[in-house]
Amino acid sequence: MPKIIRIRFYEELNDFLPSKKRKVLFDSFFRGNPTIKDIVESMGVPHTEIDLILINGESVSFDHHPANGDIVSVYPVYESFDISPIIRLRPKPLRISRFITDAHLGKLA
């Protein structure tokens, strides 16, 4: 008997999905006991683009096995927030934002 999760992808991760599954919570059916990494990659979203996965509001790792009825939120790289205290996918966030300016930028201000 298939299991079901409700899943939503955020921001640029939607680019990997068919239009009817973009920016909405949708049902995903699966059999067996796959990891959340296997499930999201089967939908065409590369795990290397993912910075945070929440299942029922809790941060999980790629090797987490979702249960029937779980609600899953999948987020890309965070540009403005430090999510290091809550991530479970890797030791540190994928990107640390930094900006480089030169003397000419002052003319724009």
Summary of the structure (lengths in Angstrom):
residues: 109
radius of gyration: 16.8
end to end distance: 61.9
largest distance: 64.9
contacts: 257
relative contact order: 0.21
helix: 23%
strand: 24%
